Amino acid sequence: MRRLTRYAISVVVGLAVTVPVLLVGYDSPTILLAIPLVYATTTAIAHWDALPTSLFGSRESRAGWKMGAIAGGVSAFVCIGLLQVSIPAGIAGYGLLLFGSVLTTAELDVTDES
C-alpha cells in the first residue's frame, strides 16, 4: 500500500473512533487527544498481512492460540474495568492494546525480512 494512502486511512480511522467517543462521553481533553493519536498511529504502522499469524500463530501452533486466548481474556477484563471508569478511558486502553500488538507484529515482520 502506498504511504500516502496508508496515512489517509489512518487519519480517517483515528477520527472515526474519536468522534463517537466525543459524542457519547466527554471526559478529559487529554484522553480525547490520545484516542486519535493511538488509533491513527496503529493503523499507519500495521502490517495487516502478518498480524493474524503473529497474534494467533499458525494453524499448527497451539502455543500461539494459547497466547491469543490469554491476551484476549486479560484485555477484556482490563477494558471492562476501564470502561467503568469512563468510555474514553476504555477506548484509549483498547487502542493501546492494539498499538502494542501491532508494534510487536511490525517489529517481528521487519526482523523476519532482514
C-alpha positions as CSV (number, residue, x, y, z in Angstrom):
1,M,0.0,0.0,0.0
2,R,1.3,3.4,-0.9
3,R,2.4,5.6,2.0
4,L,0.0,8.5,1.3
5,T,-2.9,6.1,1.1
6,R,-1.9,4.4,4.4
7,Y,-1.7,7.8,6.2
8,A,-5.0,9.0,4.8
9,I,-6.7,5.8,6.0
10,S,-5.0,6.2,9.4
11,V,-6.4,9.8,9.8
12,V,-9.9,8.5,8.8
13,V,-9.7,5.7,11.4
14,G,-8.5,8.0,14.1
15,L,-11.4,10.4,13.5
16,A,-13.9,7.6,13.1
17,V,-13.0,6.3,16.6
18,T,-12.8,9.7,18.2
19,V,-16.0,11.4,17.0
20,P,-18.4,8.8,18.5
21,V,-16.4,8.8,21.8
22,L,-16.7,12.6,21.9
23,L,-20.4,12.4,21.3
24,V,-21.1,9.6,23.9
25,G,-18.8,10.6,26.7
26,Y,-16.6,13.7,27.0
27,D,-14.4,13.2,30.0
28,S,-10.9,14.7,29.7
29,P,-9.4,16.6,26.8
30,T,-6.1,14.7,27.3
31,I,-7.8,11.3,26.8
32,L,-9.7,12.6,23.8
33,L,-6.4,13.8,22.2
34,A,-4.8,10.4,22.9
35,I,-7.6,8.4,21.2
36,P,-7.0,9.7,17.6
37,L,-3.2,9.6,18.1
38,V,-3.1,5.9,19.2
39,Y,-5.6,4.7,16.6
40,A,-4.1,6.6,13.7
41,T,-0.6,5.5,14.6
42,T,-1.7,1.9,15.0
43,T,-3.4,2.0,11.5
44,A,-0.3,3.7,9.9
45,I,2.2,1.1,11.1
46,A,0.2,-2.0,10.9
47,H,1.4,-4.9,8.8
48,W,-2.0,-6.3,8.1
49,D,-0.8,-9.4,6.3
50,A,1.4,-10.5,9.2
51,L,-1.0,-9.5,12.0
52,P,-3.2,-12.7,12.2
53,T,-0.2,-15.0,12.2
54,S,1.7,-13.1,14.9
55,L,-1.3,-12.8,17.2
56,F,-2.6,-16.3,16.9
57,G,0.3,-18.3,15.5
58,S,0.0,-20.7,12.6
59,R,-2.8,-23.2,12.4
60,E,-0.4,-25.9,13.6
61,S,0.9,-23.8,16.6
62,R,-1.1,-24.4,19.8
63,A,1.2,-22.1,21.7
64,G,0.1,-19.1,19.6
65,W,-3.6,-19.9,20.2
66,K,-3.0,-20.1,23.9
67,M,-1.2,-16.8,24.0
68,G,-4.0,-15.3,22.0
69,A,-6.6,-16.6,24.4
70,I,-4.6,-15.3,27.4
71,A,-4.2,-11.9,25.8
72,G,-7.9,-11.8,24.9
73,G,-9.0,-12.7,28.4
74,V,-6.8,-10.2,30.1
75,S,-7.5,-7.4,27.7
76,A,-11.3,-8.0,28.0
77,F,-11.1,-7.8,31.8
78,V,-9.0,-4.6,31.8
79,C,-11.1,-2.9,29.1
80,I,-14.3,-3.6,31.0
81,G,-12.6,-2.1,34.1
82,L,-11.5,1.0,32.2
83,L,-15.0,1.4,30.6
84,Q,-16.5,1.5,34.1
85,V,-14.2,4.5,34.8
86,S,-15.1,6.3,31.6
87,I,-15.9,5.5,28.0
88,P,-12.9,7.5,26.6
89,A,-10.5,5.7,29.0
90,G,-11.8,2.3,27.9
91,I,-11.5,3.2,24.2
92,A,-8.0,4.6,24.8
93,G,-7.0,1.5,26.8
94,Y,-8.2,-0.8,24.0
95,G,-6.3,1.3,21.5
96,L,-3.1,0.9,23.5
97,L,-3.6,-2.9,23.5
98,L,-4.0,-2.8,19.7
99,F,-1.0,-0.5,19.4
100,G,1.2,-2.9,21.4
101,S,0.1,-5.8,19.3
102,V,0.7,-4.0,16.0
103,L,4.0,-2.7,17.1
104,T,5.2,-6.2,18.1
105,T,4.0,-7.5,14.8
106,A,5.7,-4.8,12.8
107,E,8.9,-5.4,14.7
108,L,8.7,-9.2,14.0
109,D,7.8,-8.7,10.4
110,V,10.8,-6.3,9.8
111,T,13.1,-8.6,11.7
112,D,12.0,-11.6,9.5
113,E,12.6,-9.6,6.3
114,S,16.2,-9.0,7.3
